[in-house]
Amino acid sequence: EKGGYEHFMIKEIHEQPKAIRDTLTRRIVADSDEIVLDDIKLTAEDLKNIDKIYIVACGTAYHAGLVGKYVIEKLARIPVEVDIASEFRYRDPIINERTLMMVISQSGETADTLAALREAKNRGARVIAITNVVGSSVAREADDILYTWAGPEIAVASTKAYVTQLIAIYIVALYLARLNGKMTVEEYRVIRDELLKLPEKAEEVLNRKEEIQKFAAKNYGHKDIFYLGRGLDFAVALEGALKIKEISYIHAEAYAAGELKHGPIALIDKGVPVIALATQEDLFEKMVSNIKEVVTRGAKVLGVAFDGHEDIEKVVDQTVYIPKTLPLLAPVLSVIPLQLLSYYTAVERGCDVDKPRNLAKSVTVE
Ligand code: M6R
């Protein structure tokens, strides 16, 4: 059942190229300018009456939502607020019929996410669900659905569900942007063509896993790891930190790199591993300055950058390169080295990778 792999997690990491392809299939099609979404009925007229989007989820799905804010605001120019479901439901959120609510849940059964969905519906909002489970509670109660086609995810640590949530977010963002006229067909085609190349590029990242394995073998004994990034890289940094905490029990923190000086840099000491994501081209130089700040204090830095950005080697100890894509789509590729890092680190530490302590795959209680 593990298809020759030692753990479900590593099997599922390797299933990502297929999961990405399956989630795009029939919806985003080469040479076609149509986005086909069978279970989303929202019309251009409906969208005219929407002035705000809320994305609500837990854990990894929340991290996908953070990418969603960036992508939807950029493409569809609609303000987006992202919230953790257990916070959202208890804070008397400002929602009405002009709010579009998007919930993201792999299982479709997370108690807090479901409660947030119900709260939003009670207050008149329309709800779009992104979920991996057909017929789940979230799918049954939402107005519109976009299924991720990740297939069953067994490992507690979410991997292929996350990348397919990202793909679903790009699809919705493109759909909204076409619907409200914020995106030209030419702009659409550029993103469409790049999206369709992602399965192959994800495969390429997987082929480069030895680099990560080496880093894990050298660093698995540390007590703390820091993840830094700016913009979309920060959203991915948060997911990387969660992944390593969950399965290898190493304390990890993610920071927006510009925040370092405001406190966390005090934690950087000789030999502390730092994972620095530097895929966002317009922020690359800023990231390089932040990397220098931690290197000066003795950090050991693993950089994640696009092919062609070899200049990063001047400041980091080791680099993992990912194939070039649009910066907007980078999270789909840059998260893979971070998933592999947590996997190999957990294996080195002898942890129970697929069933980490204290965690359940689906959190159906509050
Ligand atoms: O099924 P859901 O997507 O609603 O689950 C949400 C979180 O419980 C889940 O993503 C959790 O954070 C994972 N274990 C992360 O790897």
Boltz pocket constraint, residues with backbone or C-beta under 6 A from the ligand:
constraints:
  - pocket:
      binder: B
      contacts: [[A, 58], [A, 59], [A, 60], [A, 61], [A, 104], [A, 105], [A, 106], [A, 107], [A, 108], [A, 109], [A, 110], [A, 113], [A, 156], [A, 157], [A, 158], [A, 159], [A, 243], [A, 246], [A, 360], [A, 361], [A, 362], [A, 363]]
      max_distance: 6.0
